[in-house]
C-alpha cells in the first residue's frame, strides 16, 4: 500500500503531543509557582523553548542518512560498542521515566478515584494494560495518538471556556516581577514536563515526508508550550498565587471547583481523572515501546515484543522504591531528570558532532 | 488434469455411471440421432438444477428433428460434429466444448447439461441452469425508509445482475472462482478496474487462493477465513444485504465478494468509518444524517459502557453524580439484596436470554417472549426488589443503543466487550473502565483490514484528504468531489464542480 508502514507528519505531531502531555501537567503550575511566584510562566516558556534545539539536533541526526533508523545511524557514526553504551543510558532513562510516571499517576488515581485500592494494584494494572500497546508497531502508537489528541485539546478548551466567566484575571499580575537568578531553577522544574519528544528517535525515520517533519515536531512543541501556559494561567487566576503554591495537583483542584450548569455531574475531578487515564496511557505506551525497542537492540533482537513482559516487574519494583509522594519526586524525579539530560540531550549531540567530525575528516 | 473423454460413448457413460454411483439425482438420457445411420448420444444432467422444459424443447427435440434435414446427414460428420451441432442445431444461449472428465462432472453438478455423442472426443456443455429461486425481496436486516428496496438473494447470478444494473461500465470486472474442495461454491470478486487499488485487489486474490477447506456454506464463513485478525471480537469485513450499498462501495474503490447461496455480500476493506455508515445516510438530507452519525458514535459508547458505568458509579464513585440523584439511587436500591455487579449481570444475562430465544423462535411466539420478558420479568423483578428500576432503564438504553449501530456484527462486538467492561468496573471502578477503553482503542488501532488501518479515518489516514466529511458527519453530496482516500483509489475525482 502506498501509505503502509509509514506514518504521516500529522501523526508524528499527535504522537509527540500525547507523549509529552501526561502526568506532569497536573502538578506543573505549582512546581514553577513555588520557584518564581507569578513569573512561573517564564519557566514554562523557557523550558519548552530550550527543548526545541534538541528536537532540531535529533532531526539533524536523521538527515545524516535519511531513511535509516537511529540505531543504524549511531552504529555507522560512533561504532557498535559506543552505541551500546549510549543505548544503555537511554534504556535506564526510559525505565526511570516509566517508573516515575506510573508511580505518580497511581498516587493521583489513589487520591481521586480509588481510595482503598493498593498502589501496587494500580501500578500493575497500568503496566499490564500499557504492555499491550507497547508490543505494537510504532504505526499503531501513532494511530492511537491521533485519537487521543482531540481529548487533550478538548480538555484545554473545556477548561478555558468553563473558567473564563469565574476567574479573576488580575490574579495573574504582576507578570514581570521575576527574580532572574531563580529562572534556571524554574526551567529545571519545568524541563522534565517536556520529556517525551525523544520518541522522535524511534519514529522519524518512517515518516512519509522526512524532510518536512521538523516543522511538525517543532509545531507540536509550541502546542505543548501553549497547553501548559494556558493551564498555568487558569490555575493561577482561579485561586491566586498563595493557594496555587499550596496545591500538589493544582490542575485537578481547578477542575474540582467547576460547577457545570445543568447539574448533571457533581464532581468533575473524578470524570476528568478517568479521561486522563487515556492520556497517561498514551504517554506511558510510547515510553514503554521505546524502552522495549532499546533493550531489544542492546541484545541484538529484531522484535521488541519479547522484552516487554520482562520489563514489567523491573519498572514495578523501581516504581515502588520511594515511600511517598515527596520521595517519588526526590528519587525518581531527579534521577530521571539527570538521565533525561544525558539520554536526550548529550547522546544525540555527541553522535551529531561525531558525524560532522567524520565528514570533515573524509573531506580532508 | 483428470481423465479425457474417449471416442467410445459406452466407455464414457460407464465411467460417469461409476462416478455417480448411488447418486439418484443424476439423469442419463440416451437418444439416437439420425434416420438411417443411428448414432448414439446421451444427455447427462442433475435433476432439479436444470431447466427441464428448455432441455426437452431446445435440445432433445431438435436432435430428433435432425434427420429431417437433407443437408445435415449425421453419417458424414465426424470430427467437428460438436461444433456443427452447437452452430446449427442446439438452441441454448451458452454452450462450450470440454474434454476433461473432472470438469464435466463439476459442470453437471452445477446444473449444466453434458451432451455425449458417440465417436466424438469432446463433450458439449450446455448452460441449462435453472432452479427455483427466492425472488428479490426487501432486505430484512437493513431496511430503509427511503431508497431502493431490493436485496440480495441466495443466487449468485441474480446478485451479480443487481450490481451490474447499478454500474453499467465495462470497467466493472467480475472474476469468478470457486472455493471449497467439495462444495465448489462459486465466488465472484467484483471491482471497478480503474478505481480499485491494485494492492488491495492482489491481497483479496491472495487470501482467497490460500483457502483450502471442504465447504463454504455462507459468506460469513468466507469472511472468517480471509479476515486479518480472526481472534478479534470485531468484524474487519463489511457484510451487506443491499446491492446499492455494494455498488456505492465499488465506486469508492473497494472490492465486493459475492458468495453463491448467501444473500450477504462482503465488502473490503472495512474501517471504523465505513462500519458506522448506513446506506440510508446517502438518501436523506445531510443535516439530519450528520446528527445521526454523531448519535451512532455515542451509541457505540453507551452500548459498551453503560452498565459498567452504573456498576462503577454505584459501588466506587457515588460522589461523581449529584447528591440528590445519589439519594434517589440509594433509596431505589435499598431493597436490592445484591451488589450492583450481580444486579447488572443478572439483568444483562436475562436480556441476552430474551434476545436469543426471541431470535430462535418464529414470529408470533417471538412476540409472546417480548411481552413475557419486557413486561412481566421487568416489572416483577423491580417489584420483587431484585433489581432497581434504574438498572432496568440502563439495560434498556444499552440494548436500544446496540440496535442503532447499523452493522450487526459490529454491534455484536460491542455487545461482547460490554461484559468485559462490567467485570473491569466491578474490580477497579472508573479506572478499570478507562484502562479497558484504552486497551480496546489499542486493539482497534492494531487491526488492519486488507492492509488498511482499521481505525481510518479517525487515526490519521485520510484526514488531510477530507475523509471525515463522510464519517464523522455527512457533508452535502456537492462536497464529495473526491473519492475517500483510505482505499487509495487510482482515480480520485468523483464529480466536477459546477
Interface residues (C-beta under 8 A of the other chain):
Chain A: X1 X2 X3 X4 X7 X8 X10 X11 X14 X109 X113 X114 X117 X121 X122 X125 X126 X129 X132 X133 X136 X139 X140 X142 X143 X144 X146 X147 X263 X264 X265 X266 X267 X270 X271 X273 X274 X275 X277 X278 X281 X282 X285
Chain B: X197 X199 X200 X316 X317 X319 X320 X321 X322 X323 X428 X429 X430 X431 X432 X433 X434 X435 X437 X438 X439 X441 X442 X443 X445 X446 X451 X452 X453 X455 X458 X459 X460 X461 X463 X464 X488
